[in-house]
Amino acid sequence: MKLQVMLVAALVGCTTPLDGPEPLPDGGGGGGGGKADGTGTTMRLLQANVGNVAVTCTTYKYKLCYAATEERLTAAIAKLDPDVISLQETVSAAQCAAMTERDAAKVCFAAHVAVVEVQARRLVGAAYTVACDTRSHYECVAVKRTWGAIRGCADGELCIATDVSQTADAGAGCDPGFSVSAVTIEPRRGDAFRLVDLHPPSGKAVACRRAALVDVFEGPAALARGDRSLLSGDFNLDPYVGTDASEDYLRRQVGPGTAFHFHSGTAEHQPAYLTAVYDWPLGSFTYDHVISNFASGTCRTLGAAPGTVRLDGGTGTDHRALVCDLEIQ
């Protein structure tokens, strides 16, 4: 989450822009379905950073720490019924195991984790197969079982395995709590594609953030290799107004003259809606992005696009989720 360091310091010292209200339909995900003529595969993607920079979530490393927020998000996800979900900043099982939570309002309270231990599973429910990054397990991808599968992960399972999720090294001197990772998704109808779940380092860690993006785009082991790659995540950078080296790098990789294009940001609305909305002195930015080199369609920023509401119901997280109805075949 970008500018975490600044927060702590402050505490110590569909293809066209929307031009009017247009409600986002509940449910209605791709379901492996196609166009009326029987061609094409559609996919509803949900991109959601569910963390919170609130000081009361510090012991959770600013992850999704309140049970009431988690429950609102779970209900909203079920209502939207996405085919694929890209999550950042979930609380890992290891975090809860390492603490004795005495606050019944927090997600690691014993009674809250007693039935379903892993927060990512609680958020998406049993209808999804889930794979998380192999380092910290904070970032997870979920695929609706009736719509498709995650290669290497058994139907309905939650997998944390190197043969399922390719997680890039953190890099020397970089915060290992951030990650970029990729899984291969196999729709029941249509061709497989790579989904890269991005949450590179935040704040002043520009070199580390840029290095993470290089791992996504460059070399034979690039996470986004091939001609069917989709990127979704909290990139911790704003390519529309930012000027640091990581933002310059992303602008060179995505847009006219490149293989990749945005489905979010200015593809949805000009100027781009803000997706990371922090209290003073942190400011607000467009950090959450969906990009591909093969799909078509546009995202909506929940709570900013006309006729939509925030995934958290109005409070609890500091990022605005994106819902993207895309054609991928």
Helices and strands as residue ranges (DSSP letters): H 4-12, E 42-49, G 55-60, H 67-80, E 84-88, H 93-97, H 110-113, H 119-124, E 128-132, E 140-144, E 148-150, E 158-159, E 166-167, E 179-187, E 193-199, H 206-217, E 229-234, H 245-253, E 261-262, G 265-267, E 276-277, E 284-285, E 288-292, E 296-301, E 322-327
